[in-house]
Amino acid sequence: MQEWIDGTLYPDTEPPEALETLAERVDFLARLCGAWDFGILPYETVAEIKRPEWREAVAACQKLTSVAYQILRDWHSLPPVPYIGPIFPHIEEDPFLDRI
């Protein structure tokens, strides 16, 4: 398995050895965003998913309920998409929100 693939993102199945197809990459991104939204981010993965080769998968993922997904889109210079996840009032009023 490639070192940057975090096997804990696959509690329901064996982790893949590699992510070669668009579908495999989209599935990985959806799993990653789900974990990241709960504060779990495998840092080894960040450098990999920032690479230009991931842009197509990021665009295809469309995980509109994920804050992390919005960050991925920004990293890949993709236009923002509607966020349909929960809004937390205590976060919206945070004066440092624009720095995140």
matplotlib code that plots the C-alpha trace (Angstrom):
import matplotlib.pyplot as plt

x = [0.0, 1.2, 2.4, 0.1, -3.1, -4.5, -6.0, -8.2, -10.4, -11.5, -13.2, -15.7, -13.3, -9.6, -7.7, -6.6, -3.0, -3.2, -5.8, -5.6, -9.1, -11.3, -13.9, -11.2, -9.9, -13.4, -14.2, -10.9, -11.7, -15.2, -13.7, -11.0, -13.3, -15.6, -12.8, -11.3, -14.7, -14.5, -10.9, -9.0, -6.6, -3.8, -1.1, 0.9, -2.1, -2.3, 0.8, -0.5, -4.0, -2.7, -1.0, -2.5, -3.3, -6.1, -7.9, -10.3, -11.2, -11.8, -14.1, -16.0, -16.4, -19.1, -19.3, -21.4, -22.0, -18.3, -16.3, -13.1, -14.3, -14.6, -11.0, -9.9, -11.7, -9.9, -6.5, -7.2, -8.5, -11.9, -14.9, -16.9, -19.9, -22.9, -22.3, -25.3, -23.9, -24.8, -24.1, -22.8, -23.6, -20.7, -18.4, -20.1, -19.4, -15.8, -13.7, -10.9, -13.2, -11.9, -8.4, -9.3]
y = [0.0, 3.5, 5.2, 8.2, 6.0, 5.9, 2.5, 3.7, 5.5, 2.0, 0.5, -1.4, -3.0, -3.7, -0.5, -0.3, -0.8, 2.2, 4.7, 4.5, 5.1, 8.2, 6.3, 5.1, 8.6, 10.1, 7.4, 8.1, 11.9, 11.3, 9.2, 11.7, 14.6, 12.7, 12.1, 15.6, 17.2, 15.4, 16.7, 13.6, 14.4, 12.1, 14.7, 12.5, 12.5, 16.3, 16.7, 14.0, 15.3, 18.8, 17.5, 18.6, 15.0, 15.1, 18.1, 15.9, 13.7, 16.8, 18.3, 15.0, 14.3, 16.8, 16.2, 19.3, 18.5, 18.8, 21.8, 20.0, 19.4, 23.2, 23.5, 20.9, 22.8, 26.0, 24.2, 23.1, 26.5, 25.1, 27.5, 27.1, 24.9, 25.3, 24.1, 22.2, 21.0, 22.2, 25.8, 26.4, 29.8, 29.9, 29.4, 31.9, 34.6, 33.7, 36.8, 34.6, 32.6, 34.3, 33.1, 29.4]
z = [0.0, -0.8, 2.4, 2.2, 2.0, 5.5, 6.0, 8.9, 6.3, 5.2, 8.3, 6.0, 3.6, 2.9, 2.0, -1.6, -2.6, -4.9, -6.1, -9.9, -11.2, -10.9, -8.9, -6.4, -5.9, -5.5, -2.9, -1.1, -1.0, 0.3, 3.1, 3.8, 4.0, 6.3, 8.7, 8.3, 9.1, 12.5, 13.1, 11.9, 9.2, 8.1, 7.4, 5.0, 2.7, 2.4, 0.2, -2.1, -2.6, -3.3, -6.4, -9.7, -10.6, -8.0, -9.5, -11.6, -8.6, -6.4, -9.0, -9.3, -5.6, -4.9, -1.1, -0.6, 3.1, 3.9, 5.0, 4.2, 0.6, 0.2, 1.3, -1.3, -4.0, -3.0, -3.0, -6.6, -7.7, -8.4, -8.0, -4.8, -4.7, -2.4, 1.1, 2.4, 5.7, 9.2, 10.2, 13.7, 15.1, 17.4, 14.5, 12.2, 14.8, 15.2, 14.3, 12.9, 10.6, 7.5, 8.3, 8.2]

ax = plt.figure().add_subplot(projection="3d")
ax.plot(x, y, z, "-o")
ax.set_aspect("equal")
plt.show()
